[in-house]
């Protein structure tokens, strides 16, 4: 009799545990299923500067309906879409003003950031207006910053994203090489063009390393942009534009749809 009672008791315990486990698993599955909101963070390469069709309410952030986050949301219909990327943003700007929409319901986050921290605009202006030696010197300074300071800044951003959106898939998107080399091209010297491309690779390597260390996916846009650099004859990047300087060296609408969107699609 005691044995039968013991068996009955153990059976009850196991059934209760099984029900509890099943309930927990069901609740977790429901929570994951609900976590399909999309938040797009970052700088002008995410906001869509250079692509045109800017959303009026975005003001100086210049968020475009032709930017890759907007295109991805239109094609995939996430439960929510928050587009907080902003022209000129640095890592500190992302931390201070872009992370509000992140939550446990966020299923996907994309971000491009780091170029402005490294002084991208000043590098390009130096290389356009000054000598080869001045250009190379400014690029060396930017690379030193990427090695010494940028990793810590990226860590702060990536840690904050993970804290606020613990279940999200995070895609960290890089930057293209800017110039086609070995071709006849008006403007910058081959020396400058090669140095700028090398700097872009250096920046991408640093960003990809920090992304991997946080368990994030790196979206490399260099493969789809190959053959579409400045001086290629089929460029997806604006060259220097003295009439609209802010769009200089940013992706065109074709660069967003043909270069950035595929990188996001393959990683999301």
Secondary structure as GFF3:
##gff-version 3
##sequence-region A 1 268
A	DSSP	alpha_helix	2	34	.	.	.	ID=ss1
A	DSSP	beta_strand	37	42	.	.	.	ID=ss2
A	DSSP	alpha_helix	44	47	.	.	.	ID=ss3
A	DSSP	three_ten_helix	56	61	.	.	.	ID=ss4
A	DSSP	alpha_helix	68	76	.	.	.	ID=ss5
A	DSSP	beta_strand	81	83	.	.	.	ID=ss6
A	DSSP	alpha_helix	91	97	.	.	.	ID=ss7
A	DSSP	beta_strand	106	112	.	.	.	ID=ss8
A	DSSP	alpha_helix	120	129	.	.	.	ID=ss9
A	DSSP	alpha_helix	132	145	.	.	.	ID=ss10
A	DSSP	pi_helix	146	150	.	.	.	ID=ss11
A	DSSP	alpha_helix	151	164	.	.	.	ID=ss12
A	DSSP	beta_strand	169	173	.	.	.	ID=ss13
A	DSSP	alpha_helix	190	213	.	.	.	ID=ss14
A	DSSP	beta_strand	217	219	.	.	.	ID=ss15
A	DSSP	alpha_helix	222	225	.	.	.	ID=ss16
A	DSSP	three_ten_helix	245	247	.	.	.	ID=ss17
A	DSSP	alpha_helix	253	255	.	.	.	ID=ss18
A	DSSP	pi_helix	256	260	.	.	.	ID=ss19
A	DSSP	alpha_helix	261	267	.	.	.	ID=ss20
###
